Amino acid sequence: MNNILRIGLLLAFFYVFSTCSREHENKQIYNQVPEQTADGWTTNSLESVNMNPEIIGTMMQYIVNGNHKIHSILIVKDGQLVFEEYFEGYLYSGNPPGSDGAYIMYTRETDHYLASVSKTVTSVIVGTAIKEGFVENIEDKVVHYLPDYDDILTGDKMDITLKHLLTMSSGLTWDENSYSYEDPRNNVVQLFLSDDPIEYILSLPLISSPGSEFLYNSGGTNVIGAIIQECAGMSLLEFGNTFLFDPLNIEGGVWQSLPGGYLFASGGLFLRPRELAKIGYLFLNNGYWGEHQIISEDWIEESITEHIDTYGRTLPLAHAYGYQWWMQDFQVNGQTYASFLAAGWGEQYMYIFPEEAMIVLFNCGYYLTPVSISPYDLTRDYILNSLMN
């Protein structure tokens, strides 16, 4: 009987030991520090900014073991780049839109298609135009900036302002969800088929009074781009290079064109992740990159103010809209984390958490396929959980 008892105790010991060993093996401590380069970012460890490297390691294990189309993840905390990972995946192809291009290993040197994150960048360029005196007042009417279209901007359309375009409350009809991006019934497709895309946008019917209702409208962002060109006397890209991209030491980047000499301001920008994160960091650093103030503190405050409700609209989890920025709260362990974010087709996200001084940036390739591992879920379940207050 004693021998049987001893054998039983030994078996129990080995079971507990092996279980603990497996649990220890499953714990992945993430201890990598992003490479320090000459691009202006200071890099550091997760622990240096009080983020739990074990939780982030568990996230990485979950991603690596899963079926996903995540291309890159960056985390900036307290002004430092503390997490940077890249994955294999297909390049974006525009023929047809969202299809797979070449299969590559994404790196920090890869320009990534940003889709509607381009809208947010266009809004930031408006902020530089205001700071530099090219645009006086966003309450000015669109017809003031684009007098060549005064024969279209009649009746209630005369009341549409630059602010209405920035907040997607112009009242102009727009539909890019009912049909694919190959279908000419899609309003975005029509931009590329029109000789004058600005005329096309402003000719669309008015379905609500300007300023009264949110309606997701990529057309309005392209009108914003045309206004910058008219005010500055140079292309949107030339202006962006002079007052935003060059001061941030952004070396990558491609921006698709529209007919008529315009840029596809609402969705055609490609940037490297570290470069996009610099644009986001302006909103945590009073508009400064280094010693250079690129946008004003007033513009930052106005941009991320909740100007109009968006409950149940294009981005269901967001509750309000600013100047081409979404507002969205995360609930984690009974705590609310407020964020404002740039969002684009295919699961492109740049979440900015002002209270936590943190940016979380995702580039993905879920253009035509269901989302398997969600940036939202990773942010909520792992990244916010990793904060050690």
Secondary structure by P-SEA (a helix, b strand, c coil): caaaaaaaaaaaaaaaaaaaaaaaaaccccccccccccccbbbbccccccccaaaaaaaaaaaaaccccccbbbbbccccccbbbbbbbbccccccccccccccccccccccccccaaaaaaaaaaaaaaaacccccccccccccccccccccccccccccaaaaaaccccbbbbcccccccccccaaaaaaacccaaaaaaaccccccccccccccaaaaaaaaaaaaaaacccaaaaaaaccccccccccbbbbbccccccccccbbbbcaaaaaaaaacccccccccccccccaaaaaaaaccccccccccccccccccccbbbbbbbcccbbbbbccccccccbbbbbbccccbbbbbbbccccccccccaaaaaaccccccccc
